[in-house]
Amino acid sequence: MAHAYTPGLKVTEKAQISKKRILPLKGEVVVNEGDTVEPDTVVARTELPGTVEPMNVANVLGIPPEDVNDCMLKQVGDHVEQGEIIAKSKSFFGLFTSTCKAKIDGKIENVSSVTGQVLLRGAPVPVEVKAYIKGEVFKTIPDEGVEVRTWGAFAQGIFGIGGETHGKLKIVSSDPHAILDEKDITPELKDQIIVGGSLVTASALKKAISEGVRGIVVGGFNDKDLRDFLGYDLGVAITGNEDKGITLVVTEGFGEIAMAEHTYGLLKSKEGQLACNNGATQIRAGVIRPEVVIPYEGDIHAKHEEEEVASQGLEVGSPIRVIRHPYFGKIGKVSDLPSPLQKLESESRARVLEVEFEDEGKVIVPRANVELLED
């Protein structure tokens, strides 16, 4: 099977994480700056307009469109219930009566004397935006939403499905090379975010859903299993809205690929803590990557207000992972960064770096073939 990879994934033990929580339409912000929030805390709410139900009242009553207004028992803005009579006409000296009943609960939005149509607007749909992560409301945006900040560990994945969820982190696979199988999924894992190794099987994924597992973080996933699980081919679609009862974050790629030691070690060190993860992925413009956020416990603001965590580029000593053959998946440290372009085996010229592996010593690798592991 061909494997797919994305370089530049961020994996760090400590970072300041900021999330904007914005309503789809203007509404009400229900928290204040400085408030401490949990993942399930509602920070803003609004109402989406209900669906529109057109009714051809002129046809139902058998009258010309211009007579519809005279037959209406309800006017624009009036609330109606499903089955309630909204228009009535009489014919043949009032001996015969025709009525038109509302198809849905809602209100009259428009009456047209040109088409004879009446538009009913359904009840508004309430929408609540939650904090998603545990942290502090850093900023409020009037009528729109908030920005929540926290300090914590952070790991990005290459691909995911499912939306925002949270639970206690549980390491299930004994090492990053292990396959997460059906036998590893037990009832005790209900409501937890579980961490596997190199692959999660389709049967394990299905059992995890039935056992109430909230999320899975794993190195790889079979693309055929993904297609069978979703029931369609994703292509370049945006993920995150799948309603499958679980969120999956794949850290390495498609196929059986051991989770990077750095990532696995970070997650293992946080076992038992609250983890917030999101499978939303977009690989086109405006890249969105699936993620796992593990907020620090205790007084986050007081503990870290004087600390600075900056993202740095490649430098001597930087930990990296090779993402191309022949050293794919190996973790090492940059030992030299030569400036001049160097000729590769393909006869092309590119910038390279010297990387030192524990088991193979120093080798030369194109810089485009590595990703930085942020500490």
Secondary structure per residue as TSV (DSSP state, phi and psi in degrees):
chain	resnum	aa	ss	phi	psi
A	1	M	-	360.0	139.4
A	2	A	-	-72.0	144.0
A	3	H	-	-105.5	153.5
A	4	A	-	-125.8	138.6
A	5	Y	-	-136.8	156.9
A	6	T	-	-131.6	121.2
A	7	P	S	-77.6	166.4
A	8	G	-	81.9	22.9
A	9	L	-	-74.3	139.4
A	10	K	-	-94.9	126.2
A	11	V	E	-133.9	111.7
A	12	T	E	-142.0	143.3
A	13	E	E	-77.4	-25.5
A	14	K	E	-145.5	123.6
A	15	A	E	-154.0	154.0
A	16	Q	E	-88.1	118.8
A	17	I	E	-108.2	129.2
A	18	S	E	-124.6	131.8
A	19	K	E	-129.6	124.9
A	20	K	E	-87.5	130.1
A	21	R	E	-116.4	98.3
A	22	I	E	-114.9	138.0
A	23	L	-	-73.7	151.0
A	24	P	S	-70.7	-26.7
A	25	L	S	-135.4	158.6
A	26	K	-	-59.7	142.1
A	27	G	-	-158.2	-133.9
A	28	E	E	-122.9	129.0
A	29	V	E	-90.3	127.4
A	30	V	-	-110.9	9.9
A	31	V	S	-127.1	168.0
A	32	N	-	-118.7	157.9
A	33	E	T	-58.1	135.4
A	34	G	T	94.3	-12.7
A	35	D	-	-67.6	143.1
A	36	T	E	-89.7	132.9
A	37	V	E	-126.2	151.3
A	38	E	-	-102.0	167.0
A	39	P	T	-54.9	-34.5
A	40	D	T	-90.7	1.9
A	41	T	-	-67.2	126.7
A	42	V	E	-76.6	122.8
A	43	V	E	-104.5	-21.6
A	44	A	E	-159.2	153.1
A	45	R	E	-146.5	155.3
A	46	T	E	-155.9	-176.6
A	47	E	E	-129.6	128.8
A	48	L	E	-85.4	141.8
A	49	P	-	-57.7	141.2
A	50	G	-	-70.1	170.0
A	51	T	-	-70.0	153.4
A	52	V	E	-98.4	129.9
A	53	E	E	-116.9	106.8
A	54	P	E	-78.7	142.4
A	55	M	E	-131.6	125.2
A	56	N	E	-87.0	83.4
A	57	V	H	-64.1	-37.4
A	58	A	H	-58.6	-43.3
A	59	N	H	-67.7	-42.7
A	60	V	H	-61.9	-42.0
A	61	L	H	-86.9	-14.6
A	62	G	T	70.3	42.9
A	63	I	-	-128.1	162.5
A	64	P	-	-66.8	149.4
A	65	P	G	-54.9	-35.3
A	66	E	G	-69.2	-13.1
A	67	D	G	-94.6	-2.9
A	68	V	H	-60.8	-44.0
A	69	N	H	-57.7	-37.6
A	70	D	H	-70.0	-20.9
A	71	C	H	-97.2	-6.3
A	72	M	B	-72.6	129.8
A	73	L	S	-91.2	-19.5
A	74	K	S	-119.4	144.9
A	75	Q	-	-112.1	169.9
A	76	V	T	-55.5	129.8
A	77	G	T	97.7	-15.9
A	78	D	-	-74.0	143.0
A	79	H	E	-84.7	142.1
A	80	V	E	-135.3	158.3
A	81	E	-	-112.2	152.1
A	82	Q	T	-57.0	130.0
A	83	G	T	90.6	-9.1
A	84	E	-	-75.8	140.8
A	85	I	E	-73.9	124.0
A	86	I	E	-108.8	-16.3
A	87	A	E	-150.4	148.2
A	88	K	E	-145.7	140.9
A	89	S	E	-131.9	153.1
A	90	K	E	-122.2	145.1
A	91	S	E	-140.1	166.9
A	92	F	T	50.2	61.8
A	93	F	T	60.3	29.7
A	94	G	T	81.5	6.1
A	95	L	T	-76.8	-28.3
A	96	F	E	-118.4	136.5
A	97	T	E	-123.3	134.8
A	98	S	E	-115.0	141.5
A	99	T	E	-128.3	157.0
A	100	C	E	-127.5	125.8
A	101	K	E	-107.2	147.8
A	102	A	-	-65.8	136.5
A	103	K	S	-81.7	-25.5
A	104	I	S	-139.9	165.8
A	105	D	S	-75.2	140.7
A	106	G	E	162.5	-145.0
A	107	K	E	-142.3	158.3
A	108	I	E	-74.4	121.6
A	109	E	E	-102.0	-32.2
A	110	N	E	-158.9	143.2
A	111	V	E	-126.5	120.6
A	112	S	-	-107.6	125.6
A	113	S	T	-88.5	0.9
A	114	V	T	-94.9	-46.0
A	115	T	T	-100.2	-17.0
A	116	G	-	79.0	10.2
A	117	Q	E	-90.7	143.4
A	118	V	E	-117.9	129.6
A	119	L	E	-100.5	124.6
A	120	L	E	-103.2	132.9
A	121	R	E	-103.8	121.8
A	122	G	E	-66.7	170.7
A	123	A	-	-62.0	143.4
A	124	P	-	-63.3	151.9
A	125	V	E	-102.1	116.9
A	126	P	E	-69.4	139.3
A	127	V	E	-129.1	129.7
A	128	E	E	-119.9	136.1
A	129	V	E	-106.9	126.5
A	130	K	E	-100.5	165.8
A	131	A	-	-68.0	-30.2
A	132	Y	-	74.4	-46.2
A	133	I	S	-118.0	159.3
A	134	K	S	-84.0	126.3
A	135	G	E	179.8	-149.8
A	136	E	E	-124.6	140.8
A	137	V	E	-73.2	106.6
A	138	F	E	-81.7	-35.3
A	139	K	E	-152.3	140.8
A	140	T	E	-109.3	140.8
A	141	I	E	-112.5	105.4
A	142	P	T	-49.4	131.0
A	143	D	T	68.2	-1.4
A	144	E	T	-121.0	-43.1
A	145	G	E	162.8	-157.0
A	146	V	E	-142.8	168.8
A	147	E	E	-118.0	124.2
A	148	V	E	-107.5	134.2
A	149	R	E	-123.8	150.7
A	150	T	E	-155.6	164.0
A	151	W	E	-104.3	139.9
A	152	G	E	179.4	-178.4
A	153	A	E	-82.1	151.4
A	154	F	E	-146.5	131.2
A	155	A	E	-138.7	128.2
A	156	Q	E	-95.9	151.4
A	157	G	-	-110.7	176.4
A	158	I	S	-91.6	-30.1
A	159	F	E	-157.3	149.8
A	160	G	E	-157.8	165.4
A	161	I	E	-136.9	153.7
A	162	G	S	91.6	158.5
A	163	G	-	-95.9	-155.5
A	164	E	-	-73.1	135.9
A	165	T	E	-154.2	174.5
A	166	H	E	-157.0	159.8
A	167	G	E	174.6	175.1
A	168	K	E	-71.5	140.9
A	169	L	E	-81.5	131.4
A	170	K	E	-133.5	123.5
A	171	I	E	-83.7	120.4
A	172	V	-	-104.6	-43.6
A	173	S	S	-80.9	138.7
A	174	S	S	-70.0	-23.7
A	175	D	S	-154.8	167.3
A	176	P	T	-69.4	-7.8
A	177	H	T	-96.2	-11.1
A	178	A	-	-73.5	148.6
A	179	I	E	-92.5	130.4
A	180	L	E	-83.0	108.2
A	181	D	-	-111.4	174.1
A	182	E	G	-57.7	-36.9
A	183	K	G	-66.8	-19.4
A	184	D	G	-81.4	-13.8
A	185	I	-	-92.3	116.0
A	186	T	-	-123.0	162.1
A	187	P	G	-59.2	-24.4
A	188	E	G	-67.9	-12.9
A	189	L	G	-86.8	2.7
A	190	K	T	-54.6	134.4
A	191	D	T	69.0	14.7
A	192	Q	E	-108.7	161.9
A	193	I	E	-100.2	114.9
A	194	I	E	-105.2	149.4
A	195	V	E	-115.4	125.7
A	196	G	-	-104.7	-163.3
A	197	G	S	-111.2	-105.0
A	198	S	S	-88.4	-19.9
A	199	L	E	-164.0	145.7
A	200	V	E	-113.9	129.2
A	201	T	-	-78.0	160.0
A	202	A	H	-62.0	-39.3
A	203	S	H	-66.7	-36.3
A	204	A	H	-66.7	-39.0
A	205	L	H	-63.6	-44.2
A	206	K	H	-65.6	-40.5
A	207	K	H	-67.5	-36.4
A	208	A	H	-60.3	-38.8
A	209	I	H	-64.3	-45.3
A	210	S	H	-66.4	-27.0
A	211	E	T	-89.5	-1.8
A	212	G	T	83.2	20.0
A	213	V	-	-66.7	135.9
A	214	R	-	-85.7	-32.5
A	215	G	E	-157.4	155.8
A	216	I	E	-130.3	133.2
A	217	V	E	-117.8	124.2
A	218	V	E	-150.2	159.8
A	219	G	E	-68.7	-48.2
A	220	G	E	-140.2	167.2
A	221	F	E	-150.8	138.5
A	222	N	-	-70.1	126.5
A	223	D	H	-65.0	-30.3
A	224	K	H	-68.3	-40.2
A	225	D	H	-62.9	-36.8
A	226	L	H	-63.7	-45.7
A	227	R	H	-62.9	-42.3
A	228	D	H	-66.6	-37.6
A	229	F	H	-67.4	-43.9
A	230	L	H	-79.9	-30.2
A	231	G	T	87.6	7.5
A	232	Y	S	-159.6	165.5
A	233	D	-	-90.1	128.4
A	234	L	-	-71.8	-38.5
A	235	G	T	63.2	-127.6
A	236	V	T	-109.2	28.0
A	237	A	-	-69.1	161.9
A	238	I	-	-85.4	131.3
A	239	T	B	-104.6	172.3
A	240	G	S	125.1	-17.3
A	241	N	-	-102.3	6.9
A	242	E	-	-67.0	130.3
A	243	D	-	-102.0	74.8
A	244	K	S	-110.3	-0.3
A	245	G	S	84.5	7.9
A	246	I	-	-159.3	155.1
A	247	T	E	-114.8	128.4
A	248	L	E	-114.0	128.5
A	249	V	E	-119.5	118.3
A	250	V	E	-101.5	121.9
A	251	T	E	-89.9	-24.4
A	252	E	E	-113.1	-49.4
A	253	G	E	162.1	-170.6
A	254	F	E	-88.7	132.4
A	255	G	S	116.0	-175.9
A	256	E	S	-88.9	100.1
A	257	I	-	-130.5	120.3
A	258	A	-	-57.8	136.0
A	259	M	-	-62.1	139.3
A	260	A	-	-55.2	136.5
A	261	E	H	-55.0	-39.1
A	262	H	H	-62.0	-44.8
A	263	T	H	-68.4	-47.2
A	264	Y	H	-60.7	-44.0
A	265	G	H	-63.1	-39.1
A	266	L	H	-63.3	-47.6
A	267	L	H	-64.9	-39.1
A	268	K	H	-64.3	-36.3
A	269	S	H	-68.7	-16.0
A	270	K	T	-106.0	11.9
A	271	E	T	-56.7	137.7
A	272	G	T	91.1	-11.8
A	273	Q	S	-91.1	165.3
A	274	L	E	-68.2	129.9
A	275	A	E	-123.1	136.2
A	276	C	E	-115.4	123.9
A	277	N	E	-133.3	158.2
A	278	N	E	-145.0	127.1
A	279	G	-	-89.5	1.1
A	280	A	-	-56.6	129.2
A	281	T	B	-136.7	136.7
A	282	Q	B	-143.8	121.1
A	283	I	-	-102.8	1.2
A	284	R	S	-92.3	-157.9
A	285	A	S	-56.5	141.2
A	286	G	S	73.1	56.5
A	287	V	-	-57.8	132.1
A	288	I	B	-121.7	129.0
A	289	R	-	-116.7	144.3
A	290	P	-	-64.6	156.4
A	291	E	E	-151.5	160.8
A	292	V	E	-128.4	123.7
A	293	V	E	-115.5	128.0
A	294	I	E	-121.2	92.4
A	295	P	E	-62.0	145.3
A	296	Y	-	-66.3	144.8
A	297	E	S	-82.7	160.5
A	298	G	S	84.6	-156.9
A	299	D	-	-80.0	90.7
A	300	I	H	-60.3	-47.1
A	301	H	H	-64.7	-46.2
A	302	A	H	-66.8	-35.4
A	303	K	H	-71.4	-30.5
A	304	H	H	-123.7	8.7
A	305	E	T	-66.0	-22.4
A	306	E	T	-97.7	-4.2
A	307	E	-	-93.0	150.8
A	308	E	-	-125.2	131.7
A	309	V	-	-122.2	111.9
A	310	A	-	-112.5	142.6
A	311	S	-	-81.9	126.6
A	312	Q	-	-114.6	159.1
A	313	G	-	-84.4	-172.8
A	314	L	-	-64.8	135.0
A	315	E	-	-152.2	165.8
A	316	V	T	-59.4	128.1
A	317	G	T	98.6	-11.6
A	318	S	-	-65.4	134.4
A	319	P	E	-77.1	133.3
A	320	I	E	-135.3	162.8
A	321	R	E	-124.6	133.9
A	322	V	E	-81.9	135.8
A	323	I	-	-119.1	16.2
A	324	R	S	-139.1	156.6
A	325	H	T	-60.4	143.6
A	326	P	T	-99.4	2.2
A	327	Y	S	-109.5	25.4
A	328	F	T	-53.6	133.1
A	329	G	T	86.4	-10.1
A	330	K	-	-76.5	142.9
A	331	I	E	-105.1	134.7
A	332	G	E	-152.9	-170.2
A	333	K	E	-126.7	143.1
A	334	V	E	-68.4	125.5
A	335	S	E	-107.0	-18.0
A	336	D	E	-161.9	149.4
A	337	L	-	-128.8	78.9
A	338	P	-	-63.9	138.3
A	339	S	-	-77.4	-45.2
A	340	P	S	-64.2	150.2
A	341	L	-	-66.1	144.4
A	342	Q	E	-123.2	149.1
A	343	K	E	-78.8	131.4
A	344	L	-	-95.4	174.8
A	345	E	T	-60.1	-28.2
A	346	S	T	-78.2	0.7
A	347	E	S	78.4	-6.9
A	348	S	-	-80.1	163.6
A	349	R	E	-114.9	137.8
A	350	A	E	-155.2	162.8
A	351	R	-	-75.9	140.4
A	352	V	E	-128.1	173.1
A	353	L	E	-140.5	158.5
A	354	E	E	-101.6	125.6
A	355	V	E	-120.1	141.1
A	356	E	E	-108.3	120.4
A	357	F	E	-99.4	150.4
A	358	E	T	-64.6	-36.3
A	359	D	T	-100.2	-13.9
A	360	E	T	-124.9	4.3
A	361	G	E	74.6	-147.1
A	362	K	E	-100.4	136.1
A	363	V	E	-137.8	161.1
A	364	I	E	-99.2	131.6
A	365	V	E	-136.5	136.9
A	366	P	E	-58.1	139.9
A	367	R	G	-62.2	-29.1
A	368	A	G	-70.1	-10.9
A	369	N	G	-98.1	12.0
A	370	V	E	-130.1	157.8
A	371	E	E	-124.2	144.7
A	372	L	E	-81.6	130.8
A	373	L	-	-98.3	112.7
A	374	E	-	-84.9	127.8
A	375	D	-	-90.6	360.0
